[in-house]
Amino acid sequence: MHRPLISCLATGVTGTAVALTGAPWWLAVAAFGCLGLGLLVVALQSVFPQESAHRLAWWRDRRR
């Protein structure tokens, strides 16, 4: 069964925060930056069609 995105995000943020307790600031920024980048990739994949026929139609509509 697929987990909702918000529960995965909450688990990731909580786990990252616990793991980075006492870590240097630059490591915390890098870890949360990677977490944010992963969330951005998931969001982009949900917006853009993933099936090749649908993707082709989507791009053809954008070119018009």
Rosetta blueprint (number, residue, H / E / L):
1 M L
2 H L
3 R L
4 P L
5 L H
6 I H
7 S H
8 C H
9 L H
10 A H
11 T H
12 G H
13 V H
14 T H
15 G H
16 T H
17 A H
18 V H
19 A H
20 L L
21 T L
22 G L
23 A L
24 P L
25 W H
26 W H
27 L H
28 A H
29 V H
30 A H
31 A H
32 F H
33 G H
34 C H
35 L H
36 G H
37 L H
38 G H
39 L H
40 L H
41 V H
42 V H
43 A H
44 L H
45 Q H
46 S H
47 V H
48 F L
49 P L
50 Q L
51 E L
52 S H
53 A H
54 H H
55 R H
56 L H
57 A H
58 W H
59 W H
60 R H
61 D H
62 R H
63 R H
64 R L
